[in-house]
Amino acid sequence: MSKKQKKMLIRIIVALVVFIVCEIAEKLIHLNGVWDTVVKAAMFAVPYLMAGYDVLLKAIKNISKGHVFDENFLMAVATVGAYGTGEFGEAAAVMLFYQVGEWFQKYAVNRSRASITDLMNIMPEYANIEKNGQIVQIEPETVAIGDIIIVQPGEKVPLDGTVIEGETFVDTAALTGESVPRKLSVGDEVLSGVINQNGVIRVKVSKEFDDSTVSKILELVENASTRKAQYEQFITRFAKYYTPIVCFLALAVAIIPPIFVGEFGKWFHRALIFLVVSCPCALVISIPLSFFSGIGGASKAGILVKGSNYLELLGKAKIAVFDKTGTLTKGVFKVVETCANGISEDDLLELAAYGEYYSNHPIAASIKAAYKGTVQIDHLDGYEEISGMGIKVLKDGKEVLVGNKKLLDSRKISMAGAKQPSKVGTVLFVAENGAYKGCITIADEIKDGVKDAIASIKKCGIDNVVMLTGDKKEVADSVAKELGIDTVCAELMPGDKVDKVEQLLREKDEDSTLIFTGDGINDAPVLMRADVGIAMGAMGQDAAIEAADIVLIDDDPGKIAVAYAIARKTVRIVQQNIVFALAVKIIVMVLGALGFANMWAAVFADVGVAFLAIINATRALKP
């Protein structure tokens, strides 16, 4: 609690005590004629001014600037009006409990903002370097790329880099939301903002401070408030017209009925109720706070949302499009099956490894990784790549072919009677001196948690999960079947992915949105074209961060479902607050006009509703 809040609380408590004393005194004092009114007016003026002098001063100040329809003006007119009709106790009570509500309201807002600030408290204060055998603390901004920094137990890693000495566990919760510590050893990449837990490590800096992970995260979160959701824009426009309209209705209630039925005092009092209810602060404060809390809760889970508009759009999504390689799969090929023909599986892998030795293709890397032996280069000769088919090489003078079926067909090599592959993937056929020796199936591994993530977003409301890939249709269909994907678009060229997303955008319902998730590599055009572009594990890729609307700090596909759930929850909270606030205000205004609601009900419809809406808004902080 701030000093200002403490002072205000003391002022409210003292005013409340004085008000209670005045209420008791009112029951005991019975003077004749005008003196009874004068004494009671003077008596209740004390708690009234103690509680509300600042409201009256702000109202006068704002009127002088032309800002008429604000909450200070409305409360001043309503309470002064009540005073003018002889309702001294009611005027003091309304002002007092308005201030009580305002205090709780500001306290709730400050608590929620402080919670969000704590979530993002990842900015390192210093970096350690070694100078003349001593560890010296310097500003992280002064460290250059290539410098060596020392991170001791309990300290935040100040800059991105590579561990060159030492071993430790780091707490990544502030960045990724993961509670399980991650082990670091020599050669591992480390991101700024994580906390070193036990060992001393030396890190070679790879990025300047302004380009570090922690700086980019804070920049994204700080700029998020500039991109407002449609709900926020609506409330801004709504408040501009709502308050003046209700004020004119209050004026009409005060003037028109007395013309026909008389009793001006009664109708004037009812008009004051309208004025108190007319303040739109429940909506003006709670709706931006809901989105702010949603973005803060997402940040806690390692999900960076660039603006409340993207959170709102994500909550409306009905189509989820995924790039396959690197997003749904690891992008790392692996040998999943070998079908040898007349030789052992080890000998088959040896022939393939010799054939692929000079290739830098990912498939070649998987073959060489599966082969446990060592390729003797002096046994190789005559390496030749055959375009669109494969590779030819001489091993110990024998011709070895490694490639697709077209390569073997072009040499009229028969595979009759040989064992056929049973697993789906990219199949490499191997032949030696014109004889078929077998085939090897290579496939990309599916990431852990992808199947559960897709099932989760379907439960949340996604109607169509689409996978885009350049792979062959049979490979894509196999992955889609395993993951529960609805629509497969296979054998796409890089440019075809944008066209496919544009087609899906044209075909979708107007009130729904499309999200695209990629790993950030070569996905920038599609990320920008989708309603919401999500880059997964892209903190090291500037182009992906620039193009994406939402950035997942780590490579966990489960975060996609978490992001979607947070967005849906935030939008639901906003809708609840709008319906609740407007419903209560309209009901109290109608009851007030008919004489069934008093000033206490009006105060609840204003401050009470605002407080409850703010408490509801802070629920978005929890993912």
N, C-alpha and C positions, 0 to 999 in steps of 0.2 A: 504494500500500500504506500503510495507517495505521500509526501508532506502535505501537499494540497488536499488530497483525499482525507487525510487525518484531520486537518483543520475544518474541512467541510462537515465531517462526521460529528466533531465536537460541537460545531455551531448548530447542527440539526438536533442533537441531544438536548442542548441547553434550551433551544426554542421549544422543543417538545415538552420539557419540564415546565417552562413558563406558560405554555398553552394549557397544560393540565391545571395549573394553579388558577389561570383565568377562568377555566370552565367551572371550577369549584366556586370561585368568587362570584361568578355570574349567578349561581343558584342562591347565594347568600345576600347579594346586594339587591335592594328594592328601593329605589329612589322615586320621587315624584316627578312627573312631567319630563321635560327635555333633558334634565340632568341624568336620568337613568340611561338615556341613549348616549349622551356625551361621555359619561364615565366608561360605559361598556365599549364604546368605539375606541377610546383612548387606551383602554386596558388591552384589547385584542390587537391593537396596532403594534404592540411590543413584539409578540411572537411572529406576527405577520411580517414586520420589517426585518426582524432578525433572520427569518428563514428566507425571505424573498427580495431583500433590497437589491441584490445583484441582478435578479430577473427584471425588476423595474428599470434599473439603470441601463441594462442591455437593450430593453425595449425602446427606451427613449433615444439611445444612441443609434440603433438600427433605423428607427423612423426618420431620424435626421439625415440618414444616408439613403433613404428611399426603400429600405428593406422592411416592408410592412408585415407580410404574411409569414412570420416565423413563430416558433413556439414561445419565445419570450413575450412577443406582442400579444399572442392569444391568451397566455396565462395572465398577463397584466390586465388586459381588458376584462377577462372573466372574473378575476378576483376583486378588482376595483369596482366592477359592476355589482358584484355580490355585496361588497361593502356599502355601495350606494343604496341598495335596497334594504339595508338594515341587518343583513345576514353576516354580522361581524365574525362570529365564531366559525361559520362555514368558510368565509374568505380566508381566515388564518389557517384553518385546517387544510383546505385545498392547496394553498401555497406550500404549507409544511410538508404534506405528503407527496406533492409534486416533486419537491426537492429530495425527499427520501427515495422516491422512484428513480430520479435522475442519478442519485449517488450510486444506487445498486446497478443501474444501467451502465454507468461509466466504469464501475468496478469490474463488471462482467466483461466489458469490451477490453479493458486494460489487461485483465487476466488472460483472455484468449490471445491477445496480441503478444503478450509476454511468453505464452506457451509456444507460439509460432517462432518468436525470436530465439527461444531456447533450442528449438529444433534445429535452427540454422546456425547455432553457435559453434561454427567449425573453423572460423577464421584464426589461423595461427598468429601468435603475437611476435614470435622470433624464430630465428634459425641458428643452429650451432655450427660453427666452423672451428677448425684447429689452427691456432696461430702461435708460433714459437713454443710449441708443445703444450699450450694451454687452450682449453675450450672457451671460445668467446661467443657471446650472443650478439647477433646483428639483425637488422631489419630484413625480412624475407624478400622485400622488393629490391634489395641490393645484391642478391645472389645471382650469379650469371650461369648460363647453360654450361655444363661441364664441371662446375665446382663440386666439391665433395662436402656434404653436410653430415653431421652426426646427430642421430636421434636417440635419446635416452628413454628408459622406461617411464611411462606416464605422460610423455610429451606427444603433441600432435605433430604429424609429419607435415612440414611447412610447404614443401614443393614436390611436384611430380618427379619421379626419377627411377633409377635401377639400383637394387641392392648390390653393392660390391664387396661388402664384408659384414659378417654377423648373421645371426638367425634369431627370429622372434615370432611372436603372434601379435596380430594387430586387430583392434576393435574397429570394424567398418560400419557400425550401427548408424553413425551420424550421416553417412553417405548412402548406404544401401538399405538400412532398416534391418539388416541381418544381425541376430544376436550371437551367432556362433563365430568365435575368433578365426581369423585366417592366418595360416602359417606363411612366413616369408623367409626365403633363404637367398643365397647369392644367385644373381641372374634374374630374380623376379622383379616385375614392374610394381611400383608402389604409387598410390595416388595421394595427393595432399588432402589433409582433413581427417585421415584415419589416425587412431591413437595407438602408439606403441605400448605393448603391455609388459613385456619382461626383458628381452635382450637389447643390448646396444647394437645398433646397425649404422653402417656408413652407406650413404646414398649418393650416387652420381646424378646430379640434376639434369633433367632432359627438357624442361620448359621454364621460361621465365615466370615470375609470380603472376603477372597479369594474364598469362595464358594457362595458368594451372587449373586443375579440376575445381578446387575450392573457389577460386575467383569466378570461374564460369558459372558455377552453381549459384553463388550469391547474386551474380548479375542477372541470371535468368529469373530468380525468385523476386528480386527487387523490381524488375521491369514488368512482372506479371500483372501488377495492378493497373497498368496503363491500357491493357486490352480488356475492355469491359464486356460482360455477357449481355445478351438481349434483355434479360430480366432487369439488369441494372440500368440499362438505357431506358427501359420502359418506366421504371420507378422514378427516374429523374424527370422524365416528361410528365408522368402522372402527378407527382407532387406539385409541379408548377401550376397545374390547373385545379387539382383536388382542393387544396386549402382555400384559395379564393372563392371557389364555388360554395364550399361549406360555410364560409364567412357570410356570403350573400344570402344563403339560406337562413342563417342565424338572424340576419337583419330582417328578412321576410317574416320569420317567426315572431320577432319582436314587434313588428309594425302592422302586418296585415290582420291577424286574428283580433287584436284589440279594436280595430275599426268596426268590426261586426259584433263582437261579444263583450268588449270592454276588458277590464282586469289587466291593464298594461303591466303592472308589477309582476303578475304571475307569468305572463308570456315573455317578459324581459328576462326573467330568471331561467326560463326554458331555453331562451336564445343563448344564454351564457353557457349552458350545458353543451350546446352545439359547438361553441368556440373551443372549449376544452377538448372535445372529442376530435376536432378537425386536424390536430397536429399529426402529420404522417411519419413521425420519427420511428415508429415501429418498423416501417418498411424501409425508410431511407437508411437506417443504421443496420438492420438485421440482414438485409439481402447482400450488400457488399461484404459484410462480415461472414456470411455463410460461404461465399466463394473464396474469401481470404482464408477461412479455416480449412476448406476443402483442399486448397493449394498447399497449405501448411501441412495438413495430414498426408498428402501425397508426397511431399518432400521428405517427411519422416520415413516413408517407405522406400525412398530411393527413386521417386518418380518426379521429374521436374516438369511442371506445366507452365507454359509461357504466358498464359492469360486465362482469366475466368471464362472468356468466350470459348476457348478450346475445351475447357472442362464441361461447359454446357453442351457443346456439340457432341462431345464424347458420350455424354449421358443420353443423347437421342439416337445413338448409332444402332442400326439394324443390320448393316453389312460390314463384316470384318474381313479384310483382304490381307493375306500374308505372303511375303516372298519366302520361297522354300529354303534355299541354301543360305546358311548362316543365321536364319531366323527360327525356322522349325527344326532344321537339322544343324549339325555342328560345322558343316562345311569342310569336314575332314573325312576323306575317303578311307575305307578299310576293307580288307579282303574278308568276305563273309562266306565264301564257298570255293572249294577247289574240286574239279572233276578230272582226275588223271586218267590217261588212256595208255596202258602198257608200261607205265613208269610210276614211281612213287610220287606222292604229293610234294615232298621236299624237292625232288628232281624237277618237277613241273615248275615250282616256284623259282628254282635256280635258273632254268632256261628263261623264264619271264624276266627275272631280275637282271640277267645279262643283257637281254634284249632292250630293257628300259633304262639301262644304266646312264646313258647320256641325255635322257629326256628330263625336263624340269616340270612336266605336267603333274598335277596333284594325283592323278591315277598312278603314274609311274612311282611317285613317292610312296604310295600305299603298298605297291608291289615290293619295293626295296625294303620297306619297314617290315613286311611279313616274312621276307627271306632272312633267315637267321645267320647265314654264312657271309663270307666276304667275297666280293667280286674281284677277280684277278684281272686287272686291265690288260696285261700282256697276252691274255687268252682271247681278247676281242680284236676284231678287225672289220673293215668294210661296213661301218654304220651308215644306214640310209633310212630317211623318213619317206614313206610312201603316202602322198597327200590323200587325206580322206579315208585311209585304210589302216595304217599302222607303221610298223618298223621292221626293217630287215637288217640282220647283223650276222657276222661270221664268228662262231665260237669254236675255237680249236679246229678251224677249217670247215666246220659244218654250218650250213645256212639255217639260221633260226628266224622264224617269223612270229611276231606278236602283234595282234590287231583284231579288227572286227571280222565278221563272217565274209565280207566282201573280199578281204585280203586272201583268205583261203580259197574262196571260189575262183578268184582270178588265177590261182595256181593249180586249179582243179584238184585240190586236196580233199579227199573224202573223209567224212566224219561218221559214216554208216556204222551202226552198232555201238557207237560210243555212248557213255553216260551223259545225259543232258542235265543242265543246271536246273535246280528246283527253286532257288531263291531269285527274287527280282533285283535287278541292278544292272550296272554296266558290265557286259561280258567280254573278256579278252580271250581270244583263241590263240593257242600256241602250236607251232609245227616245227619239226626238225628234219632237214634233208627230205622234204616232201611228205613226211609222215605226220599225221595228226597226233599230238601228245596230250591234249586235254584243254580245258578252259578254266578260267578264274573269274569269279563274280566279285565285283567291287561295288560297294554301296556306301552312301553317306549315312552317318549315324544320326538317329533322331535324338534331339536334346531331351534330357531328363525333365519331366514336369510339363512338357508341351501338351500331352494328351489331356491331363487334368485341367490345364489352363483353357483349352478349347471347350471342354465340357462345362467349365465354370462360366465362360462368357455366354454360352448358349443358354444356360439356366437363367442368367441375368437378363436375357432378352434379345440377343443377337439371333436373327432369323437365318442368315446365310453366311457361312464361313467359306471363303474363297482362297485357293492357293495358286500363286503364279510361279511358273518355273520354266527354265529352258530345257529341262530334262525330257527324255522320251516319255510318251504317254503311259506305257506300262509301268515305268518306275514311279511316275507321279501318282498314278492310280493306286499303287501299292502303299505309298506313304499316306495318301488321303484316306484309304480304307482303315489303316492302322490308327490314324488320329481322329477319325470321325469328321472329316472335312466334307462339306456338301458339294462344292463346285471346284473342278480342277481345270486349269488352263495351262496346258503343257506345250513344250517345243516352241517357246516364245523367244524371239530375239529381244535384246534390251529395250529397243524402241517400242516393241509390241506391248510391253507392260503398261505404259502410259495410255496407249489406245484402249487396252482392255479395261483399265480403271475408268476412263472417260465413258466407255460403253455402259459400265455398271452404274455410273453416276446418272446417266440419262434414263436408265431403266428403273431406278429406285423411286420410292414414294417421295413426294415433295417435302413432307415434314420429317423425314428421317435423314440420317447422315451415314457416310461411309468413312471407315477408318482404314488406314494402310499401315502395316508394321513391317519394317525392314531392318537389316543390321547396319544400315548407314553406308555400306559400300556400294557405290554406283546406283543408289536408290533415290538420290536427291530429286530428280524430276518427278517421280511417283509420289514421294513424300509431300512435295509442294502441290501436286494436283489433287490429292485426296482432301476431303473435308477436314480430316484430322490426320496428320502424319506422325507416326510414332517411330522414333529411332531407338533401337535396342542395343545396349552396351556400347554407346557411341560417344562416351565422354572424351575419347582421344581423337575424335574426327570432327574438325571444325566445320566441314561442309555439311555433314549430317546434322550437327547442332543448329546450324543456320537454317537448313531446309525444314527440319522437323518442328512440329508444334508441341510435342511432348517427347522428353528424352528420358529413357530408362538408364540409370547410371550403370547397372551391371547387366549381365547376360541372362538373367533369370526370366524365362517366358511366363512364369506365374505372375509377374508384375503387371502383365497386360490385363489379366483378369482383375487384379487389385485396383488398377487405374480405372477400369470400367466401373467397378463396384463403387469406388469413391465418387466418381462423376455422377452416377445414378443417385447415390445417397444425397449428394449436395443439391442436385436439382430437386429432389423430392423434399428436402428441408425448405428450400426456397419457396416451393409451391405451397407447402404447409403454412409457412409464415404469411404468405400473401392472403390465402383463403381465411386463415384464423384472424388476422388483423382487420381485414376489410369486413368480415362477417360480424365481429364484435362491435366495431365502430358503427356500422349501419344499424345494427339492432339497438344499440344504446341511443343513437340519434333519433330513431323512430320512437323508442320508449320515452326519451326526453321530451320530444315534441308533443307526445300525448299525455305527459305528466306522470309517467310511471317510473322514470329514472331520475335520481337526484345527482348532485354534484359529485358525490363519492363514486357513483357508477361511472361518471364521466372521467374522473381521474384514473380509475382502473382501466377504462377503455383507451386512455392515452398512455400513461406511464407503466401501468401494470402489464398491458399487452406488449409494450415495447420490451420490457424486462423479460417476459416469458419468451418472446420471439428471439431475443439475443441468446438466452440460455439454450434454446433449441438450435440456434445457428452454430453454437460452439460444439455441437455433437459431430459436425463435419470434420473436426480435428482428429477424430479417431478413425483410422482406415478401416 
